Amino acid sequence: MTTDFSYSTTYILDKSHFSETYDASAPSDNANKVYLLAGLLSLAGLSLLLLTEIEPFIAWFIIALAGLEIFSLRFRKPWWLARQLISKAANTELTLHINEEGVSSKSLHVESTILWADINKIEQTSQGWMLFHTKGKNYVAGRCLSEQANEFIQAKSRTES
């Protein structure tokens, strides 16, 4: 006689959780694109400034956009964390439930369920699990999971591939 797997835990959505979530889920491969865009904007702005009779304000505006692009790359994580920490989800308690049907989370403001059937790919990160599904991706922090829950998700990841 086998029993269905079921695991529940509760944790606080604090700064360390949001930071871990960002580190696991944020794309890190677009830095070269940002630098390229900033370089092209700078070149375009300088060209307008030096080679045309157009109003210098427009050229300086384009150059400022290049600086803003580089600034946004440098402060992407702090800005994202600040937005999360002033949101209504910050410092609230979240209940995570994992069973044979899927992964459910419930907090004061949000209740969601991702069915295993809707999950296209499960990827293990250095600190947890990234669940790719039809509506996007979600991160499950490994620090809040038991050893059995980690093994269950790992078994699910093998069946998904």
Rosetta silent file (secondary structure, phi, psi, omega in degrees, C-alpha in Angstrom):
SEQUENCE: MTTDFSYSTTYILDKSHFSETYDASAPSDNANKVYLLAGLLSLAGLSLLLLTEIEPFIAWFIIALAGLEIFSLRFRKPWWLARQLISKAANTELTLHINEEGVSSKSLHVESTILWADINKIEQTSQGWMLFHTKGKNYVAGRCLSEQANEFIQAKSRTES
SCORE:     score description
SCORE:     0.000 S_00000001
   1 L     0.000  120.712  178.871    0.000    0.000    0.000 S_00000001
   2 L  -104.457  147.490  177.137    1.527    3.309   -1.099 S_00000001
   3 L  -109.176  147.620  177.577    0.548    6.689    0.196 S_00000001
   4 L   -70.888  144.771  179.457    0.489    9.846   -1.859 S_00000001
   5 L   -75.665  138.209  175.442    3.208   12.362   -1.096 S_00000001
   6 E  -150.294  132.365 -178.886    2.130   15.537    0.658 S_00000001
   7 E  -141.845  134.750  176.433    4.288   18.250    2.188 S_00000001
   8 E  -133.184  143.853  175.091    3.384   21.605    3.705 S_00000001
   9 E  -149.862  159.774  178.765    5.521   24.336    5.174 S_00000001
  10 E  -128.867  137.065  177.240    5.127   27.948    6.159 S_00000001
  11 E  -149.984  167.267 -177.554    7.719   30.700    5.866 S_00000001
  12 E   -96.559  135.474  176.003    7.985   34.482    5.759 S_00000001
  13 L   -82.458   85.506 -177.412    8.532   36.349    2.485 S_00000001
  14 L  -108.429 -175.882 -176.207   11.435   38.441    3.733 S_00000001
  15 H   -60.351  -40.464 -178.890   14.414   40.148    2.131 S_00000001
  16 H   -65.337  -36.500  177.553   16.571   37.004    2.165 S_00000001
  17 H   -67.028  -46.060  179.842   13.837   35.026    0.397 S_00000001
  18 H   -63.907  -38.394  178.758   13.353   37.698   -2.269 S_00000001
  19 H   -64.244  -43.494  177.329   17.116   37.992   -2.775 S_00000001
  20 H   -63.009  -41.393  178.823   17.437   34.226   -3.236 S_00000001
  21 H   -62.360  -44.227  178.640   14.505   34.253   -5.654 S_00000001
  22 H   -61.926  -47.061 -178.190   16.079   37.040   -7.714 S_00000001
  23 H   -59.553  -35.950 -177.569   19.463   35.308   -7.836 S_00000001
  24 H   -81.005  -30.192 -169.761   17.873   32.081   -9.056 S_00000001
  25 H  -111.057  -15.792 -177.085   15.423   33.495  -11.565 S_00000001
  26 L   -75.413  136.406  176.819   16.824   36.720  -13.012 S_00000001
  27 L   -69.863  134.409 -178.185   18.389   36.456  -16.451 S_00000001
  28 L  -114.278    3.339 -173.713   22.073   37.276  -16.280 S_00000001
  29 L   -94.895    5.919 -176.099   23.021   36.899  -19.926 S_00000001
  30 L  -102.108   11.749  179.987   21.818   40.266  -21.220 S_00000001
  31 H   -63.082  -40.608  179.550   24.639   42.477  -19.878 S_00000001
  32 H   -63.287  -37.421  178.470   26.384   42.506  -23.252 S_00000001
  33 H   -65.065  -39.821  179.613   23.159   43.628  -24.948 S_00000001
  34 H   -65.735  -44.287  178.234   22.777   46.486  -22.464 S_00000001
  35 H   -64.352  -38.519  177.429   26.367   47.638  -23.009 S_00000001
  36 H   -63.616  -46.189  178.802   25.903   47.397  -26.778 S_00000001
  37 H   -61.565  -43.808  179.136   22.687   49.433  -26.604 S_00000001
  38 H   -62.640  -40.843  177.932   24.356   52.018  -24.354 S_00000001
  39 H   -63.983  -43.588  178.968   27.301   52.265  -26.743 S_00000001
  40 H   -65.477  -40.919  177.432   25.038   52.689  -29.759 S_00000001
  41 H   -63.942  -41.989  177.931   22.954   55.327  -27.978 S_00000001
  42 H   -61.859  -45.184  179.097   26.118   57.190  -26.963 S_00000001
  43 H   -61.787  -43.639  178.960   27.448   57.035  -30.505 S_00000001
  44 H   -64.207  -43.098  179.340   24.132   58.235  -31.922 S_00000001
  45 H   -63.526  -44.643  178.433   23.952   61.068  -29.385 S_00000001
  46 H   -65.534  -37.900  177.297   27.510   62.183  -30.042 S_00000001
  47 H   -62.535  -44.876  178.232   26.932   61.989  -33.799 S_00000001
  48 H   -63.137  -39.190 -177.396   23.846   64.172  -33.493 S_00000001
  49 H   -68.767  -42.209 -172.839   25.704   66.593  -31.243 S_00000001
  50 H   -94.123  -28.821 -170.485   28.822   66.958  -33.377 S_00000001
  51 H  -108.993   -3.710 -178.361   27.697   66.330  -36.939 S_00000001
  52 L  -127.660  168.947  178.317   24.255   67.903  -37.258 S_00000001
  53 L   -95.492    9.917 -176.834   22.572   71.226  -36.736 S_00000001
  54 L   -67.799  157.835 -179.955   19.849   69.620  -34.641 S_00000001
  55 L   -55.760  127.648 -178.314   19.018   71.010  -31.199 S_00000001
  56 H   -60.161  -25.244  179.613   21.705   69.847  -28.696 S_00000001
  57 H   -56.529  -42.691 -179.038   18.991   68.991  -26.171 S_00000001
  58 H   -64.172  -43.631  179.410   17.960   65.953  -28.244 S_00000001
  59 H   -63.342  -45.234  179.250   21.544   64.700  -28.500 S_00000001
  60 H   -65.550  -33.200  177.013   22.140   65.099  -24.770 S_00000001
  61 H   -63.159  -43.390  179.125   18.860   63.321  -24.074 S_00000001
  62 H   -66.162  -39.443  176.907   20.011   60.308  -26.125 S_00000001
  63 H   -64.634  -40.041  177.510   23.381   60.307  -24.339 S_00000001
  64 H   -63.944  -36.284  175.896   21.558   60.441  -20.991 S_00000001
  65 H   -61.025  -38.077  177.033   19.488   57.420  -22.068 S_00000001
  66 H   -61.878  -44.336  177.260   22.744   55.522  -22.612 S_00000001
  67 H   -63.455  -38.699  178.517   23.829   56.375  -19.081 S_00000001
  68 H   -64.882  -36.712  176.985   20.448   55.331  -17.728 S_00000001
  69 H   -61.599  -45.319  179.080   20.769   51.936  -19.436 S_00000001
  70 H   -67.380  -39.983  177.029   24.102   51.286  -17.726 S_00000001
  71 H   -60.167  -42.626 -178.809   22.705   52.577  -14.426 S_00000001
  72 H   -66.496  -32.244  177.292   19.722   50.209  -14.719 S_00000001
  73 H   -68.460  -43.288 -177.869   22.045   47.247  -15.263 S_00000001
  74 H   -66.589  -36.983 -174.356   24.113   48.084  -12.192 S_00000001
  75 L  -109.339   25.081 -178.821   21.107   48.595   -9.897 S_00000001
  76 H   -62.890  -49.936 -178.022   18.736   45.957  -11.299 S_00000001
  77 H   -66.662  -49.996  178.781   18.775   43.701   -8.218 S_00000001
  78 H   -58.886  -37.555  179.204   18.518   46.462   -5.555 S_00000001
  79 H   -65.860  -44.393  179.328   15.681   48.081   -7.488 S_00000001
  80 H   -63.080  -44.811  179.076   13.826   44.754   -7.831 S_00000001
  81 H   -62.098  -42.679  179.459   14.352   43.980   -4.127 S_00000001
  82 H   -61.115  -42.061  178.625   13.127   47.428   -3.089 S_00000001
  83 H   -63.403  -38.744  179.172    9.959   46.983   -5.147 S_00000001
  84 H   -68.670  -38.268 -175.901    9.318   43.590   -3.537 S_00000001
  85 H   -75.014  -17.673  174.522    9.944   44.900   -0.033 S_00000001
  86 L   -99.375    0.333  178.924    7.431   47.736   -0.402 S_00000001
  87 L   -78.328  166.966  179.773    4.817   45.452   -1.932 S_00000001
  88 L   -70.627  -15.518  178.949    1.949   44.052    0.085 S_00000001
  89 L   -78.649  -18.019 -175.498    3.559   40.581   -0.098 S_00000001
  90 L   -63.201  136.933  176.891    6.603   41.669    1.913 S_00000001
  91 L    58.135   27.562  173.499    6.951   40.121    5.361 S_00000001
  92 L  -102.492  160.492 -179.239    3.796   38.068    4.997 S_00000001
  93 E   -87.680  134.204  178.858    3.494   34.403    5.784 S_00000001
  94 E  -119.600  134.598  175.473    3.280   32.001    2.858 S_00000001
  95 E  -105.974  121.952 -179.781    2.091   28.401    3.085 S_00000001
  96 E  -106.016  130.832  179.928    3.608   26.098    0.494 S_00000001
  97 E  -128.442  124.402  178.724    1.940   22.763   -0.221 S_00000001
  98 E  -119.904  126.894  177.662    3.464   20.127   -2.512 S_00000001
  99 E  -145.991 -167.965 -177.763    1.569   16.965   -3.385 S_00000001
 100 L   -66.207  -21.513 -179.350    0.879   14.562   -6.244 S_00000001
 101 L   -83.311  -40.529 -177.212   -1.290   17.175   -8.011 S_00000001
 102 E   169.192 -157.719 -179.077    1.126   20.091   -7.993 S_00000001
 103 E  -116.270  123.759  179.784    2.597   22.978   -6.029 S_00000001
 104 E  -118.781  144.287  174.102    0.252   25.345   -4.203 S_00000001
 105 E  -133.596  142.241 -178.671    1.042   28.536   -2.364 S_00000001
 106 E  -141.322  128.598  174.373   -1.263   30.579   -0.208 S_00000001
 107 L  -133.728 -174.250 -179.890   -0.689   33.875    1.520 S_00000001
 108 L   -60.479  -32.137 -173.012   -2.852   36.687    2.762 S_00000001
 109 L  -109.724  -21.763 -173.156   -3.005   38.214   -0.734 S_00000001
 110 L  -136.042  141.177  172.403   -2.391   35.401   -3.236 S_00000001
 111 E  -135.606  119.536 -177.782   -3.493   31.830   -3.673 S_00000001
 112 E  -140.754  154.770  177.306   -2.099   29.881   -6.609 S_00000001
 113 E  -136.198  133.551  173.676   -1.657   26.315   -7.781 S_00000001
 114 E  -115.669  116.676  179.798    0.648   24.980  -10.475 S_00000001
 115 E   -77.861  147.095  177.765   -0.295   21.498  -11.590 S_00000001
 116 H   -60.019  -31.569  179.723    2.481   19.052  -12.455 S_00000001
 117 H   -65.950  -26.833 -179.424    0.758   18.549  -15.806 S_00000001
 118 H   -86.265  -10.641 -177.449    1.258   22.265  -16.599 S_00000001
 119 E   -85.363  121.593 -179.299    4.974   22.205  -15.758 S_00000001
 120 E   -84.323  -35.049 -173.257    7.156   21.902  -18.857 S_00000001
 121 E  -152.397  141.350  174.644   10.548   21.788  -17.168 S_00000001
 122 E  -121.650  124.028 -176.394   11.969   21.526  -13.662 S_00000001
 123 E  -122.980  127.475  177.157   15.478   22.864  -13.171 S_00000001
 124 E   -82.302  129.473  176.051   17.525   22.534  -10.012 S_00000001
 125 L  -102.678 -177.455 -178.689   19.368   25.716   -9.057 S_00000001
 126 L   -66.358  -24.969 -176.105   22.106   26.108   -6.472 S_00000001
 127 L  -126.790    2.385 -178.198   19.563   26.834   -3.736 S_00000001
 128 E  -176.897 -146.132 -175.507   16.205   25.510   -4.920 S_00000001
 129 E  -133.137  135.443  174.734   14.021   24.611   -7.880 S_00000001
 130 E  -104.930  122.639  179.796   12.855   26.580  -10.909 S_00000001
 131 E  -105.614  114.642  178.051    9.494   25.426  -12.254 S_00000001
 132 E   -96.675  124.764 -178.455    8.838   26.414  -15.880 S_00000001
 133 E  -136.415 -178.107 -173.296    5.164   26.242  -16.817 S_00000001
 134 L   -62.913  -27.077 -177.208    2.752   27.530  -19.424 S_00000001
 135 L  -100.593    4.354  179.839    2.232   30.877  -17.656 S_00000001
 136 E   143.067 -139.563  178.292    5.872   31.604  -16.801 S_00000001
 137 E  -143.250  149.948  178.472    8.253   30.377  -14.148 S_00000001
 138 E  -133.140  148.571 -179.951    8.219   30.066  -10.384 S_00000001
 139 E  -109.396  134.935  174.331   10.986   29.515   -7.878 S_00000001
 140 E  -115.644  117.479 -177.401   10.724   27.162   -4.910 S_00000001
 141 E   -70.750  129.191 -179.333   13.381   27.837   -2.278 S_00000001
 142 H   -69.666  -24.796 -177.256   15.201   24.704   -1.238 S_00000001
 143 H   -68.445  -18.899 -179.920   15.824   25.989    2.284 S_00000001
 144 H   -98.318    3.085 -178.179   12.137   25.655    3.144 S_00000001
 145 L  -103.067  146.309  173.754   11.844   22.085    1.833 S_00000001
 146 L   -77.773  170.681  177.990   12.439   18.867    3.707 S_00000001
 147 H   -62.127  -38.997  179.195   14.751   16.204    2.330 S_00000001
 148 H   -65.892  -38.617  178.974   11.707   14.177    1.242 S_00000001
 149 H   -66.518  -41.279  176.406   10.213   17.177   -0.570 S_00000001
 150 H   -61.863  -42.869  178.588   13.494   17.789   -2.407 S_00000001
 151 H   -64.398  -38.109  179.121   13.644   14.118   -3.400 S_00000001
 152 H   -63.898  -45.925  179.203   10.016   14.254   -4.580 S_00000001
 153 H   -66.061  -37.779  177.837   10.669   17.297   -6.797 S_00000001
 154 H   -63.255  -40.121  176.950   13.855   15.681   -8.088 S_00000001
 155 H   -64.838  -39.338  177.229   11.863   12.566   -9.016 S_00000001
 156 H   -64.639  -36.418 -179.699    9.299   14.778  -10.763 S_00000001
 157 H   -67.003  -32.950  177.841   12.102   16.507  -12.683 S_00000001
 158 H   -71.074  -34.418  179.473   13.319   13.154  -13.983 S_00000001
 159 H   -76.698  -23.953  179.460    9.827   12.213  -15.188 S_00000001
 160 H   -74.665  -28.511 -176.000    9.390   15.606  -16.884 S_00000001
 161 L   -81.787    0.000    0.000   12.512   15.178  -19.045 S_00000001
